[in-house]
Amino acid sequence: MLLYTVFIPLCALAKVRGPCSNCHTMHNSQDGTAVEDRADVAFSPSDVQNYQVVNLLVNTCIGCHSSSGASTIVDLGNGTRIPIVYNTTEPVKPLAGGNFYWVETFGDEYGHNVRTVDSILSEAPGGNTSFGTVPNDCGFGGCHKSLASIRYGPGPDPLFNPIVGNGCIGCHDPAHHADDEQHLLAGGYKYVDESGGGYRFLNKAGKNFWDIPPHNPPAVAGIEDPDWEQNPSSNRHNEYQDSPKPFAPLAYGQSAQGISDFCAGCHNDYHSWPAGGYPNGGNGGAWLRHPSGIELPSNGEYGAYTTYDPNVPVARKDAVTLSAYSGPSDTVTPGQDKVMCLSCHRAHGSPYKDMLRWDYDNIIAGGGGSGGCFTCHSTKN
Amino acid sequence: MRKSNRSLLLVFCLSIIFFIPFTVKAAVKGQCSNCHTMHNSQDASAVVRGGSGVGWDGTGQLTGGSLSSTPNSYLLVTSCVGCHSSTTANTIVTIGANNIPIVYTMIAPTRPLAGGNFYWVAQGDDTKGHNVYGIAGADSNLSTAPGRNILGCANSCHDTLADPPGSNNYQRGGCQGCHVYTAHHDDTKPWYRFLKGHGQPPFQNGSINYSDYVTGVEDSDWEYTTDPSTGDHNYYHGTTAQYSEGNGLGNYQTITAFCQGCHGVFHGTPDVPSPGDGMGTSSPWIRHPTDIALPTTGEYAGYDPTGAGYSTEAPVAWIDPANPTRAEAIVMCLSCHRPHGSDQPDMLRWDYTTMIAGGGGSGGCFTCHTTKN
């Protein structure tokens, strides 16, 4: 008698949960017609410039993560909860990364141009050749210049780019089925690094084009809020980290890429070296640009920022430190925690120009206000 | 009401009656973007303006010079000169809550501020102002500050303000040759008009906290408007102490001691450090004295600078600027000169050629020398 051993695979815990048909279609055919996505999506595959749907998905990234309603989390039941980053109705509670609603409604200054090309900027601000790398000129006219240029498949027009995927994958390397719960924390929080697909999938999208340095640094690490900061507070928020490396191309070989390192992949001139110096100044001399990836000083006006404000977030000093957290902390420690790009900007988009987290026109020196810039610059109000 | 409370109330009322000046908060106000740019990038264009001719136009826009992709220290949109210049004749530029004092107008100023205006020296007359980098080239008549003593300093700092920032002036040229440390956002710094020295040793650790700074009471609109009858003017600090070039500023913190930093021979104890240096003594003076008491007798009794009698043309300093009294009025360098520039040679506050002894005129020198007209 032959004995058959049935190997029952252990199901890996994965980001996404729920029926496969929420996101996939095997043949794009059902009852004699093409498969339709859920009713509230704002975009069908054909609405996205340079589209192509892959991986048996029912829609593009933008399609799935968009909604015609105002809710920023769509719950399909059975564990399927979809973060919405693009509402075509003004979102009631934008998520941590912001929302593309405003770049589509107010104009190019209000968000990254993922769906259509920026009419003002021809390349990423600050993405010049100063470092000796050429983020704005990889020879293909796209990649680091415009997220709207990224497209599926080859083909010369309108913007040739060998990276496969639409605009979202210029920053995100999707890994929806990776085991991101290896470091599960209380309250549904989880520390995620490269082994789990990277914090918010901020991973080396460039490896799809060229899997060698500098295109394959380690993924960003961080602690993810289970609701994507839909309802943030001082002790309910993401936790970011900014590594101590001087700039992005040196990220590989280290354990994790800092969140500001990641932004510097396109905006490298705006990135600070921990020791200061070119191109942002610092290191005993005057800053030339607003520093990022550096410690919030412990002296002077900065010492007053000690309670975490999710609207003016700080990063923790490195991934090793952050990985030991048991969850989000409501404490800011000047002299240790770091100013990062996201301290001032929303990555997707915001209701404020330059994708800021607050209205810069209302930041009046000596005007007695609070919040925004004055959270750190506490005596300049 | 308790007796002590009545006393306090009386003092308060008297202080209002006698217009004791209060220190005015001078920290800048207004939108950060008036002066700063975070990344020197907006709509794919640089924001920083550099080069000559940068200034505010009549609409509150920074104009002139050229856009520069090189960011400035402290994230500033332009240099000191650029921000404090105007293409108009206005000497206060108001942008929202921000009032910017203008010390260099590219048209003859309508109302120069207390320190004067660089307009005339910028027009090419080196006798009418300090030659400051970014405004005027090196003085064609002078190779060093008049009356300069070299006191262990062989670099250019004390020779000229026209050199660009470099290794020879601790990366401070031009405006920062006098306004060495600025504190636009910090009213806790006690430096009058940012007039502070470099500390000892120069620009070493702790130099910013050294005592070598001028004190005084700042007029809220830089003497754009003045009214001695209400006490509306600057109040400068002076002393009657004798000092020579060295640590006069650190010890006495007067406006005159600050000037001595470059013009040392014109001040202080006779024959120090060299024979012929200094002011001399009252018998006789060999140079016009400064940081001396304005006598209360003789011809000087005709000038009472307290209250409405104060002359903004021939101002005095005070031993205690917050409590000015006739007996403590002090002659200072600024009694006769405008530190930035004026429409008169030697940066004087009046036309010296009209000072005719016995000519029956008034004002100018005759404000103090009341019987020599």
Interface residues (C-beta under 8 A of the other chain):
Chain A: E109 I120 L121 S122 E123 P125 G126 D269 Y270 G281 G285 A286 W287 L288 R289 H290 C344 Y360 D361 I363 I364 A365 G366 G367 C373 T379 K380
Chain B: A27 V28 K29 G30 Q31 C32 S33 M38 H39 N40 S41 D43 A44 P71 N72 S73 Y74 L75 G96 A97 N98 H185 D186
